[in-house]
Amino acid sequence: MRDPDPQDAELAAEQAYVGGLHRRLDELRARTVARLSDALALVPHNPQAIGERDAAVELHAQRIVALDAADHGLCFGRLDRHDAEVPRYIGRIGLNTEDGREEPLLVDWRAPAAQPFYTATPLHDLGVRRRRHLRTRGRTVVGLTDETLDLSDPDLAQRSGLAGESVLLAALNATRTGRMSDIVRTIQAEQDRIIRADHRGVLVVQGGPGTGKTAVALHRAAYLLYTHRERLARSGLLIVGPSPTFLGYIADVLPSLGETGVVLTDLGGLRPGLDAHAQEAPKVAEVKGRPAMVRVVATAVRDRQAVLDKPVVLTVDGTPIRFAKADAAQVRSRARGASRLHNEARPAAVRAVIDIVARKYADKLGENVLGGANLMGPEDVAALRREVATEPAVHALADRLWPRLTAERLIGELFSSRRRLESATKGWSGTDRELLLRPASAPWTPADVPLLEEADELLGVDDSAERDRERRERQRRLRHAQETLDLLHGSRSTDWETEDESEELSAGDLLDAEGLAGRHEERDSRSTAQRAAADRTWTYGHVIVDEAQELSSMAWRVLLRRIPTRSMTLVGDVAQTSTLAGATSWREVLEPHLGSTWRLEELTVNYRTPAEIMAVAADVLAAGGAAASAAESVRSTGELPWSHQVTEDGFTGAVAAAAAEYDAEDGTLAVIVPFSRLDAVTAAVRQALPSASGDGDLTSGPVVLTPEGSKGLEFDSVLVGDPVGIIADGVRGHNDLYVALTRATQRLGVVHPGELPPELKGLDPR
Ligand SMILES: Nc1ncnc2c1ncn2[C@@H]1O[C@H](COP(=O)(O)OP(=O)(O)OP(=O)(O)O)[C@@H](O)[C@H]1O
């Protein structure tokens, strides 16, 4: 019989503890499910009770989601401290004992008490003696890794400075699934500092490829939701990413951390109700993103506030009325004086047309043939005005002079009319203007979204009909509330036929009635995230932007409107900018919008790409003239990235063959080619590998992408086809190639027709 292994005994002890945590989790879940059923079974008898019931249902349902999410990998860490007897366990959520008095059973990774798990070092041990990483499979503890934070530890000199290095490397070497996973078990100190940074103001996180910017941004979202739960539950948190494929790739991370109430979108999906994802030439997107477009949109709106080239003649009840150019000018100046917003000014424009036509009509009808004063009295004129107001020709004229405009109509009609474009882009070069011209039926692109939103800002809404409806509805509610109060108090009767009911109510009564009427207002049962996503004017509590270097000036305007408090986290890498509209330095892009009121944090370690691949990518970065240097890789694989020269004719076949070879390896695969070769290579790869997906779903098989489409993603194997084509195709071609090469977590191959560009000479020729 062998001696019991001390490691086994430790494992058994941890298993006992973790088992207890799971029992506690089950208990809490069962209790929350019971509360949810009780709330659902409740039959509320008044609107206030309905509101309370709905709030309770939402609260319990969210709690169940969070408890379920925590079940997988519930506890992953333990801290033994110098000054405490009991160890502190760290996990996905906080769990207390029944009486809630002792040290919590489990500390949420986001709580201040958990921070030493990520940041304690032998030099700054933060009271920690030993950090233990627990590995679990299902509910079973399958492994332990200890780090002693003791300066006298003889192994210390060998350590890399990474927290939980072996656990981290195991996570980094794992094959990818096509979906990003959370990193709560292995967050590194430089990442932790950013995740927990103060939420106020603008925090810019710069980092090379694979430094965990996206991971950090998402964990920061979870941290902010935990720390400022109440405020963010009301105002919401917005995360903006570069593309729908990217959003699909990161979609599991926050739910796995128990957080679901976040709005995730890309620019093309930011405008409620509009799917603006059509592709367009990068040069067109760049023009649309320029700050000069603010003026173009403003001019386009003013151009729709027309004056006449020549007089028009209307017929009112058989009487011809001449509407002169000067009359049109008067309409325009009255409407412009009424409101800055085009649609809000429209009622004034309509009134002005009616007034002018009625006056002229009265002048005609009341003309004194003997040459004296007009025979019409004020009542006659008022009656004529009412008649004129129902005349369709008068409204048609008002529409012509001051049309009701939606943003879609304004921008659509602007871009499809050479005449309108010329007027709105005076002083522009013909080439730039030409880029904006497109057919009326052209679908919307992401770069159109900021223009539509800009137009909305100038158009406003003519909500007079809606306001009337609301006023009547409010009067109805007030009447109903007062009747209810009267019933309660058995008080006097009131004549409700009077329009102005406030005269009928004493001040005290009105307050009571208003209070009661307010309770009857319908409660919006949608969640904050749903309401925020559907409302263009919603302002968020915090906004996170990933790949922020890609945003154009116009896109910044849209985002900043959604966050007047400027509580933002912007993550990106200026060396990965691919569009002309994108940033080459943070100062250059942020200064016009934020001045110098932002702070910069940097991430310096590349967790994704092995050193062998990074060496090649760094040469490409340098050849592109980038000022930034690539982040240092945390690991190497010993596998050299290779190149394979082929003829032009053999290119697609060779790519498909190499893809088939890589597909036989474990994990995910992407083939990245220039936009001009996308269709041909996709067809060839699909023929060789029927599982190759074409719909941007990264979980179902190999994908063929452009460098731009691969932004923010990663794959175990990456095959880059035609690097020279990538450099030539892009407006910042070297950056595009750099992005493509740095998507690989394990293997990289490059297939090239013709010579290999000198910056890729570091590849191993095959
Ligand atoms: N502390 C960590 N523990 C485990 N994995 C990590 C850690 N930090 C980053 N990673 C992993 O490294 C990979 C790269 O991270 P991420 O995609 O967030 O980088 P990025 O900086 O956004 O890259 P890019 O700019 O190239 O898109 C991901 O697989 C991520 O899970």
The ligand as a MOL file (V3000), in Angstrom:
LIG
                    3D

  0  0  0     0  0            999 V3000
M  V30 BEGIN CTAB
M  V30 COUNTS 31 33 0 0 0
M  V30 BEGIN ATOM
M  V30 1 N -5.2010 36.9730 -19.2280 0
M  V30 2 C -5.5390 36.1350 -20.1870 0
M  V30 3 N -5.7790 34.8540 -19.9060 0
M  V30 4 C -6.0980 33.9650 -20.8810 0
M  V30 5 N -6.2410 34.3040 -22.1520 0
M  V30 6 C -6.0320 35.5820 -22.4850 0
M  V30 7 C -5.6670 36.5560 -21.5220 0
M  V30 8 N -5.5480 37.7370 -22.1600 0
M  V30 9 C -5.8170 37.5030 -23.4460 0
M  V30 10 N -6.1150 36.2150 -23.6500 0
M  V30 11 C -6.4640 35.5730 -24.8990 0
M  V30 12 O -5.6600 36.0960 -25.9160 0
M  V30 13 C -6.3910 36.1580 -27.1240 0
M  V30 14 C -6.3390 37.5520 -27.6670 0
M  V30 15 O -7.1470 38.4090 -26.8940 0
M  V30 16 P -8.0060 39.5560 -27.5490 0
M  V30 17 O -8.7390 39.0690 -28.7420 0
M  V30 18 O -8.7650 40.1910 -26.4620 0
M  V30 19 O -6.8300 40.5060 -28.0400 0
M  V30 20 P -6.9060 41.8860 -28.7840 0
M  V30 21 O -5.8970 42.7470 -28.1390 0
M  V30 22 O -8.3030 42.3830 -28.8230 0
M  V30 23 O -6.4070 41.4820 -30.2180 0
M  V30 24 P -6.6070 42.1620 -31.6530 0
M  V30 25 O -6.3040 43.6060 -31.5280 0
M  V30 26 O -5.5930 41.4430 -32.4750 0
M  V30 27 O -7.9770 41.8420 -32.0630 0
M  V30 28 C -7.8040 35.6950 -26.7980 0
M  V30 29 O -7.9120 34.3350 -27.0730 0
M  V30 30 C -7.8940 35.8980 -25.3210 0
M  V30 31 O -8.8220 35.0340 -24.7220 0
M  V30 END ATOM
M  V30 BEGIN BOND
M  V30 1 1 1 2
M  V30 2 1 2 3
M  V30 3 2 2 7
M  V30 4 2 3 4
M  V30 5 1 4 5
M  V30 6 2 5 6
M  V30 7 1 6 7
M  V30 8 1 6 10
M  V30 9 1 7 8
M  V30 10 2 8 9
M  V30 11 1 9 10
M  V30 12 1 10 11
M  V30 13 1 11 12
M  V30 14 1 11 30
M  V30 15 1 12 13
M  V30 16 1 13 14
M  V30 17 1 13 28
M  V30 18 1 14 15
M  V30 19 1 15 16
M  V30 20 2 16 17
M  V30 21 1 16 18
M  V30 22 1 16 19
M  V30 23 1 19 20
M  V30 24 2 20 21
M  V30 25 1 20 22
M  V30 26 1 20 23
M  V30 27 1 23 24
M  V30 28 2 24 25
M  V30 29 1 24 26
M  V30 30 1 24 27
M  V30 31 1 28 29
M  V30 32 1 28 30
M  V30 33 1 30 31
M  V30 END BOND
M  V30 END CTAB
M  END
